Amino acid sequence: MTDRTAGSIRARVRAEMIDEIKDVARRQLAANGADLSLRAIARDLDMVSSAIYRYVSNRDELLTALILDAYNSMGEAAEAAGAKVRDRTDYFGRWLAVAHGLRAWAVARPHEYALIYGSPVPGYAATQDTVAPSMRPVVVLGAILDDAHAAGRLVVADLLRPEPVLRPELAQIKDVVAPGISEAVMAQALIAWTEVFGAISFELFGRFNNTITDLEAWFDHQARVMAAFLGLTG
């Protein structure tokens, strides 16, 4: 019993220390981008530089932890935003709620957004365990399309169908995020999701500076246009 108690205390202290390291690393992201320095983090924590390696083995391990946290946090924001729409048959409202939830998360955490949707970090290769968390927002949006399709409420325009070479990969994607829809609808969904995340990126990275003043209203317009593009009518 004593050993287990001591072990649990050590595990809790270790978890708290790792959280502190990540907090300092996030402040570094805000100040210097993704060029993290374990030595600088240790200095901010009043820790000898060698001691930090008891908690993270290298910069890439810390980056992966930050990326996982960011993806999961954004996924939780998308899920929570979608859940607030009580009428589950309001597919248009669910789409808008999730889109605005994603934007709100990104505006509140721009440096974490930049870490996962900005330029690749030189010398860093994402690990396989980042894939599932990265899909969480897309799964939420895919469920809206799947539900609308099942209810006969997805009115998709007759646009160009994807080339045959694209269909196997589109089929794989839809089987994960929206198995009820066709490959053609999945192609439109990917275009819409690219536009939504692109709109967020344009805003956060200053591409609308001196062009659009009311960024929230502009984002709302873009989200509504993409809902219409997908056949989700309000």
C-alpha positions as CSV (number, residue, x, y, z in Angstrom):
1,M,0.0,0.0,0.0
2,T,2.8,2.4,0.9
3,D,4.7,1.7,-2.3
4,R,1.5,2.3,-4.4
5,T,0.8,5.6,-2.5
6,A,4.4,6.8,-3.1
7,G,4.2,5.8,-6.7
8,S,0.9,7.6,-7.2
9,I,2.5,10.8,-5.6
10,R,5.5,10.5,-7.9
11,A,3.2,10.1,-10.9
12,R,1.2,13.1,-9.9
13,V,4.2,15.3,-9.4
14,R,5.6,14.2,-12.7
15,A,2.4,15.0,-14.5
16,E,2.3,18.4,-12.9
17,M,5.9,19.1,-13.9
18,I,5.2,18.1,-17.5
19,D,2.2,20.4,-17.5
20,E,4.4,23.3,-16.3
21,I,6.9,22.5,-19.0
22,K,4.2,22.6,-21.6
23,D,2.8,25.9,-20.2
24,V,6.3,27.5,-20.6
25,A,6.6,26.0,-24.0
26,R,3.3,27.6,-25.1
27,R,4.6,30.9,-23.9
28,Q,7.7,30.3,-26.1
29,L,5.4,29.6,-29.0
30,A,3.8,33.0,-28.5
31,A,7.1,34.7,-28.4
32,N,9.3,32.8,-30.8
33,G,7.1,30.4,-32.8
34,A,7.8,26.7,-32.9
35,D,11.6,27.1,-32.4
36,L,11.4,25.7,-28.9
37,S,14.5,25.6,-26.7
38,L,14.5,23.0,-23.9
39,R,17.4,24.9,-22.3
40,A,15.4,28.1,-22.2
41,I,12.4,26.3,-20.8
42,A,14.5,24.8,-18.1
43,R,15.9,28.3,-17.3
44,D,12.4,29.7,-17.0
45,L,11.5,26.9,-14.6
46,D,14.7,27.5,-12.5
47,M,15.8,24.1,-13.4
48,V,19.3,22.9,-14.5
49,S,19.1,22.2,-18.2
50,S,19.9,18.5,-17.8
51,A,16.9,18.0,-15.4
52,I,14.3,18.7,-18.1
53,Y,15.3,15.5,-19.9
54,R,13.8,13.5,-17.0
55,Y,10.4,14.7,-18.4
56,V,10.9,15.0,-22.1
57,S,13.6,13.3,-24.1
58,N,14.0,16.0,-26.8
59,R,12.3,18.9,-28.5
60,D,10.3,16.7,-30.9
61,E,8.7,14.8,-28.0
62,L,7.6,18.1,-26.5
63,L,6.3,19.4,-29.8
64,T,4.3,16.2,-30.2
65,A,2.8,16.7,-26.8
66,L,1.8,20.3,-27.6
67,I,0.4,19.3,-31.0
68,L,-1.7,16.5,-29.4
69,D,-3.0,19.0,-26.8
70,A,-3.9,21.5,-29.4
71,Y,-5.7,19.0,-31.7
72,N,-7.7,17.6,-28.7
73,S,-8.5,21.0,-27.4
74,M,-9.8,22.1,-30.8
75,G,-11.7,18.9,-31.2
76,E,-13.4,19.4,-27.8
77,A,-14.3,22.9,-28.9
78,A,-15.9,21.6,-32.1
79,E,-17.8,18.9,-30.2
80,A,-19.0,21.3,-27.5
81,A,-20.2,23.9,-30.1
82,G,-22.1,21.3,-32.1
83,A,-23.7,19.9,-28.9
84,K,-25.2,23.4,-28.0
85,V,-27.6,23.1,-30.9
86,R,-30.5,21.3,-29.2
87,D,-32.4,20.7,-32.4
88,R,-30.3,17.9,-34.0
89,T,-32.3,18.2,-37.2
90,D,-31.0,21.8,-37.6
91,Y,-28.1,20.8,-39.8
92,F,-27.4,24.3,-41.0
93,G,-27.4,25.6,-37.4
94,R,-25.1,22.8,-36.4
95,W,-22.7,23.5,-39.2
96,L,-22.5,27.2,-38.3
97,A,-22.1,26.5,-34.6
98,V,-19.2,24.2,-35.2
99,A,-17.5,26.5,-37.7
100,H,-17.8,29.5,-35.3
101,G,-16.6,27.2,-32.5
102,L,-13.5,26.4,-34.5
103,R,-12.8,30.0,-35.2
104,A,-13.4,31.1,-31.6
105,W,-10.9,28.4,-30.4
106,A,-8.3,29.6,-33.0
107,V,-8.7,33.3,-32.2
108,A,-8.3,32.5,-28.5
109,R,-5.2,30.3,-29.1
110,P,-3.5,31.7,-32.2
111,H,-0.1,30.3,-31.5
112,E,-1.4,26.8,-30.9
113,Y,-3.4,27.1,-34.1
114,A,-0.3,28.2,-36.0
115,L,1.5,25.1,-34.6
116,I,-1.0,22.7,-36.1
117,Y,-2.1,24.6,-39.2
118,G,0.8,26.9,-39.9
119,S,4.1,26.2,-41.7
120,P,5.7,22.8,-40.9
121,V,8.3,23.0,-38.2
122,P,11.8,22.5,-39.7
123,G,13.2,19.1,-38.9
124,Y,10.1,17.8,-37.2
125,A,8.0,14.9,-38.5
126,A,4.6,14.3,-36.9
127,T,4.0,11.0,-35.3
128,Q,1.2,8.6,-36.1
129,D,-0.6,9.2,-32.8
130,T,-1.4,12.8,-34.0
131,V,-3.6,11.6,-36.8
132,A,-6.7,10.6,-34.8
133,P,-6.8,13.8,-32.7
134,S,-6.4,15.9,-35.9
135,M,-9.5,14.3,-37.3
136,R,-11.8,15.3,-34.4
137,P,-13.2,18.5,-35.9
138,V,-13.7,16.9,-39.3
139,V,-15.5,14.0,-37.7
140,V,-17.9,16.5,-36.1
141,L,-18.6,18.2,-39.4
142,G,-18.8,14.8,-41.2
143,A,-21.5,13.7,-38.7
144,I,-23.6,16.7,-39.7
145,L,-23.5,15.7,-43.3
146,D,-24.2,12.1,-42.5
147,D,-27.2,13.0,-40.4
148,A,-28.6,15.3,-43.0
149,H,-28.1,12.7,-45.7
150,A,-29.9,10.0,-43.6
151,A,-32.8,12.4,-43.1
152,G,-33.0,13.3,-46.8
153,R,-32.1,16.9,-46.0
154,L,-28.8,17.1,-47.9
155,V,-29.6,18.9,-51.2
156,V,-26.3,18.7,-53.1
157,A,-25.7,20.7,-56.3
158,D,-24.8,18.7,-59.4
159,L,-21.2,19.7,-59.6
160,L,-18.3,18.1,-61.3
161,R,-17.7,14.7,-60.0
162,P,-14.1,13.8,-58.8
163,E,-11.9,12.0,-61.3
164,P,-11.7,8.2,-60.9
165,V,-8.1,8.4,-59.5
166,L,-9.4,10.4,-56.5
167,R,-12.4,8.2,-55.6
168,P,-10.6,5.4,-53.7
169,E,-9.0,7.9,-51.3
170,L,-12.3,9.9,-51.0
171,A,-14.0,6.6,-50.2
172,Q,-11.5,5.9,-47.4
173,I,-12.1,9.4,-45.9
174,K,-15.9,9.2,-46.0
175,D,-15.8,5.7,-44.4
176,V,-14.2,7.4,-41.4
177,V,-16.1,10.7,-41.1
178,A,-19.4,10.2,-43.0
179,P,-20.0,6.7,-44.3
180,G,-23.5,7.4,-45.6
181,I,-22.5,10.0,-48.2
182,S,-21.1,9.5,-51.6
183,E,-17.5,10.1,-52.8
184,A,-18.8,13.1,-54.7
185,V,-20.3,14.7,-51.6
186,M,-17.1,13.8,-49.7
187,A,-15.2,15.8,-52.3
188,Q,-17.4,18.8,-51.8
189,A,-17.0,18.4,-48.0
190,L,-13.3,18.5,-48.3
191,I,-13.5,21.7,-50.4
192,A,-15.8,23.2,-47.8
193,W,-13.6,22.2,-44.9
194,T,-10.5,23.6,-46.7
195,E,-12.3,26.9,-47.2
196,V,-13.4,27.1,-43.5
197,F,-9.9,26.4,-42.2
198,G,-8.4,28.6,-44.9
199,A,-10.6,31.4,-43.8
200,I,-9.4,31.0,-40.2
201,S,-5.8,30.9,-41.4
202,F,-6.2,34.1,-43.5
203,E,-7.7,35.9,-40.5
204,L,-5.1,34.8,-38.0
205,F,-2.1,35.3,-40.3
206,G,-3.2,38.8,-41.2
207,R,-4.2,38.2,-44.8
208,F,-7.3,40.3,-44.4
209,N,-5.5,43.3,-42.9
210,N,-6.6,46.6,-44.5
211,T,-9.2,44.6,-46.5
212,I,-11.9,43.3,-44.2
213,T,-12.8,45.1,-40.9
214,D,-15.5,42.9,-39.4
215,L,-13.7,39.6,-39.5
216,E,-16.4,37.7,-37.5
217,A,-19.1,38.8,-39.9
218,W,-17.0,37.9,-42.9
219,F,-16.3,34.5,-41.4
220,D,-20.0,34.0,-40.8
221,H,-20.7,34.8,-44.4
222,Q,-18.1,32.3,-45.6
223,A,-19.4,29.6,-43.3
224,R,-23.0,30.2,-44.6
225,V,-21.8,30.1,-48.2
226,M,-20.1,26.8,-47.6
227,A,-23.2,25.4,-45.9
228,A,-25.2,26.3,-49.0
229,F,-22.4,24.8,-51.2
230,L,-22.9,21.5,-49.3
231,G,-26.7,21.6,-49.5
232,L,-27.3,22.4,-45.8
233,T,-30.1,24.9,-46.1
234,G,-31.2,27.1,-43.1
